[in-house]
Amino acid sequence: MLFVCFSTIYSQAPVEAHPNVYHLNKISDQKPVDFSFKITNNTNEPVTIQNIHTTCGCTSSDNVLPTIAPHSSAPLKITFDPKGRQGYARWEILVYTSSPVQPVLMVAFDVEILREGMLTTDYVNFGEFQRTVPVETTFWISPQEFPQFNIKKIELDLEGKSSEYFSIQYKKEIYNGFFPEPRPAYCITIHPKQNIPFGRWQGNLQIFSDIPGKEKIEIPFLAKVAGDIGMRPDYISMGNIRQGMNVIKRLTMYHRNAEEFQILEVTSDTPFIKTGVVTILEDQQYQIVVSLDKKFKLPTGEFRAKLFVKTSHPEMSMIEIPVQGIIMGNVIRKFEKK
């Protein structure tokens, strides 16, 4: 007796994409890019693209996902938004289909993202780092319309603190990361010195040049030097405040190694800011409470202040904490007579 079994045999994948990897090549970091994969159904039944999953929030698909007739093709439209990214990158996309023999199809794309504009960064942010760990940050500057410019000097304005604890070097080279093509640019490198005091360093990096109309360029600057005593958060934002509002903010201060220390005193450089201290864990963890003294008439507009925390720690005997808020003016409503 002879048994014959018939089955569907595919000489190619039931569902396939072309290209498998889409090469976007060099693009600007400022404009989203649209492109498509050609999805081909090699089966004898319709196949629906049910969903897609991307490995990055910067990638999305057209809301209308296609149903593909047998032995036909349809485009899968993709949008990539490069804002906030630079350099070479590759992302994968999982395409979920209704095909029982190939429920998932993987495609990918790669790209080299070039910076459009004059600076490769909008701010200098070291984040939080230990004083004993070497750190540095590097960025580039070059105006496309005036690439033969020169930097005269670079300074740090750190809201009254000395800039001597930061080293700044700059040199001119050809940089490949600007859109649309390489051009002369200054490479600026900044690193904190090993003897930098603990605490928050905030202000602006000021670049003085001969660029017409942009002789002084300011970039926000932030560095947090971590010591034995930590804070969460490391600054106090009072938010938007109206006269008479009861606003209370709290900050936790602790020893990173769970060793003993004491908060001896907390003061402010601003008369309408009140402070208090609550012990959470004896000699190890405290809560600093900040409020506004209602007996003062608060000045309208933004205010910036500092708290000064005196401690028993030998290397962090005085800690400064920034305070910021906005005092809202009184709202006057006018009603029209009917």
C-alpha positions, 0 to 999 in steps of 0.5 A, a space after each residue: 500500500 502506498 501513502 502519498 502526503 502532500 504539503 505546501 513547500 516554499 522555495 522562498 520565505 513565506 513572507 519576506 522583506 526587501 531590503 532586509 536592512 535599510 541603509 539611510 546613510 547620512 542624515 540631519 539630526 533635525 528632520 524626521 525621515 520616511 522610508 519603506 520596506 517592501 513586504 512580499 506575501 509568497 503564500 496562497 492566502 492573504 497576509 495581514 501585518 498585525 503589528 510592529 514592535 520597534 526597539 526605539 521610541 524614535 521609530 514609528 509606523 504608519 497607522 494603516 498596516 497593510 493586508 497583502 494579497 497572495 503573491 503580492 507586495 505592499 509597502 510598510 511605511 516607517 518614520 525615524 525621528 533623529 532628534 537628540 541623537 548623533 553618530 552611527 546607529 542601528 535599530 531592529 523592527 519586529 513585524 507581526 503577521 497573520 501568517 501561521 508559518 511565519 508570524 514574525 519577520 525581523 527587519 532593520 535599518 542603520 543610519 549615520 546622524 550628523 549634527 545640523 547647526 553650530 554646536 554638537 551639544 546644547 548643554 554641558 552636563 557631567 552629571 554626578 561623579 566621584 572626585 577620584 574618578 577622572 571624567 571629561 566631556 568633549 564637543 565641537 563648534 563650527 558655524 556652517 556659514 563661517 567655518 574659518 572662525 577663531 575662538 578668542 577665549 572660553 570662560 566658565 560663569 559658575 554663579 559666583 563659584 571659582 572656575 579654577 577647578 575646571 580645565 578647558 582645552 580647545 583646538 581646531 580640526 576637521 570634524 566629520 559629524 556636522 551636516 551636510 559634510 565635514 568642515 573645520 571645527 574647534 574641539 572643546 574638552 573640559 575636565 574637572 580637576 582632582 581637587 574640585 570641592 564637593 557639591 553642585 556646579 552650575 552656570 554657563 560656559 561662555 565661548 568668545 569668538 569672531 563669528 559675526 553676530 555670535 561673538 559670545 555664545 553661552 551654553 548651560 553647564 552642570 556638574 555634580 561632585 559626589 562626596 560621602 554625604 549625598 542628597 536627594 534631590 540635590 536642589 530645591 524647586 519651590 515651583 510657581 507660588 502665589 502670595 499666601 500659599 503654604 509651600 513646603 519642600 523636603 530634601 533628604 541628606 544621608 551618608 553614602 557609607 552609612 557612617 555617622 555625621 550630624 547636621 549642625 545648622 541650616 541657614 539661607 541667604 534669603 530672608 523669606 525662606 524658612 528651614 528646619 531639620 528632621 532626623 530620620 535615622 540618628 546620626 546618618 539620615 536627615 530631612 531638610 524642610 524648606 518653606 516660605 515665611 508668610 510674614 514677608 510680602 514676596 517679590 514677584 518673579 523668579 528668585 534664586 537662593 541658597 541653603 547653607 548646611 553646616 555638618 560635622 563631616 571633616 571634608 564636607 563641613 559646609 554644603 550649599 543647596 540651590 533653591 529656585 521658585 517663581 512668585 506669581 503676580 495677582 491675577 486681575 480679571 475684568 468682566 464686561 457689562 452685559 
